[in-house]
Amino acid sequence: MKSFSDQEVHSAGTQPAERVNPAAVKAMAEIGIDISGNFPKSITQFLDQPFDFVITVCDDANETCPVFTGNVGRRVHISFEDPTKVVGTPGEVLGAFRRIRDEIKVRLREFHDREIWRLRPAASADLQAVSALLTESQLPLDGLNEQFGSGYTVAVSEAAIVGVAGVEVHGDDGLLRSVAVSPRHRQSGLGAVMVRNRIEWARAARLPNVYLLTTTASSYFPRFGFSVVGRDGLPESIRQSTEFAEACPATAVAMRLTLKTY
Ligand SMILES: CC(C)(COP(=O)(O)OP(=O)(O)OC[C@H]1O[C@@H](n2cnc3c(N)ncnc32)[C@H](O)[C@@H]1OP(=O)(O)O)[C@@H](O)C(=O)NCCC(=O)NCCS
């Protein structure tokens, strides 16, 4: 299994045992992971800490899964049979631990590849990968290199760029553009995380309005506070942006988010 590298991972239970089950220690040692020094922890010690994800791994066929009340980005449930409940010879019990160990490995790997990404500011070296992602997402490249840099953020998963969003500054206002998520990472909240990140960037840059133009996603942006505006109402600076002037067809819908009113 590839490691979760730059992720900080904790595990805890609602009713922690006094010590880690010896069969678990043995099953993990067989694959080269020494957990003999680990000890069971209670979730109560983590309740006041923020987490990007809380994954409940209880056996939903046989128990009521706990609700974590802390500050959590997303809750995910992946059900596994509880190997401590298996009744049998020591060999059969160890066999159950091995089976669940392998299942956890496969399913958490799937989860990692699907969900774990990290945002960072775009760098000029990202332009080629971002262009490929925009092309794959059928978004225009026109004018991209004019402001590519600090106004853009990229999402990285396993060293690959899987998401991008940018705010360009035109006159006094911002233009949100190039919001794209690679197909494999869609529908997991990444688009929303990036849009919110760019709105905060625009707020910090004291831009009173953020505009966008879209032909395909006008029903995606109202959830962030954007509403449709007539193209006539767009400021001249936005109309003169390359995206507006060259890339967006006349059928594109213009939207605005007002961050500050005078
Ligand atoms: C639009 C896009 C960035 C959304 O990213 P995402 O990470 O998949 O979206 P999220 O996980 O944050 O949100 C998923 C929700 O958005 C909705 N959604 C996704 N794409 C949408 C679209 N094009 N139009 C309307 N709603 C859309 C989903 O139906 C889902 O709705 P739900 O919460 O009611 O289930 C992504 O689909 C994409 O890259 N599309 C191609 C490029 C594009 O059209 N970009 C917008 C250009 S302005």
The ligand as an ORCA input file, in Angstrom:
! r2SCAN-3c Opt
* xyz 0 1
  C     -18.063     21.777    -12.448
  C     -17.005     20.971    -11.705
  C     -15.793     21.857    -11.460
  C     -17.594     20.506    -10.357
  O     -16.585     19.871     -9.619
  P     -16.915     18.660     -8.607
  O     -15.729     18.514     -7.711
  O     -17.355     17.470     -9.369
  O     -18.169     19.251     -7.815
  P     -18.532     19.110     -6.275
  O     -18.165     17.738     -5.826
  O     -18.019     20.276     -5.531
  O     -20.114     19.275     -6.325
  C     -20.910     18.256     -6.818
  C     -22.284     18.832     -7.081
  O     -22.184     19.772     -8.162
  C     -23.084     19.390     -9.197
  N     -22.448     19.703    -10.475
  C     -21.280     19.228    -10.934
  N     -21.042     19.723    -12.162
  C     -22.091     20.530    -12.459
  C     -22.429     21.315    -13.599
  N     -21.655     21.363    -14.699
  N     -23.572     22.044    -13.552
  C     -24.381     21.989    -12.476
  N     -24.115     21.261    -11.364
  C     -22.978     20.524    -11.377
  C     -23.256     17.913     -9.000
  O     -24.457     17.494     -9.599
  C     -23.290     17.783     -7.488
  O     -24.534     18.181     -7.015
  P     -25.118     17.684     -5.600
  O     -24.247     18.300     -4.545
  O     -26.504     18.234     -5.595
  O     -25.012     16.198     -5.656
  C     -16.595     19.688    -12.487
  O     -17.749     18.938    -12.794
  C     -15.857     19.970    -13.790
  O     -14.644     20.052    -13.800
  N     -16.617     20.093    -14.906
  C     -16.031     20.366    -16.214
  C     -15.538     21.794    -16.286
  C     -16.629     22.822    -16.010
  O     -17.727     22.754    -16.541
  N     -16.259     23.829    -15.150
  C     -17.112     24.951    -14.824
  C     -16.767     25.970    -15.797
  S     -17.238     27.559    -15.401
*
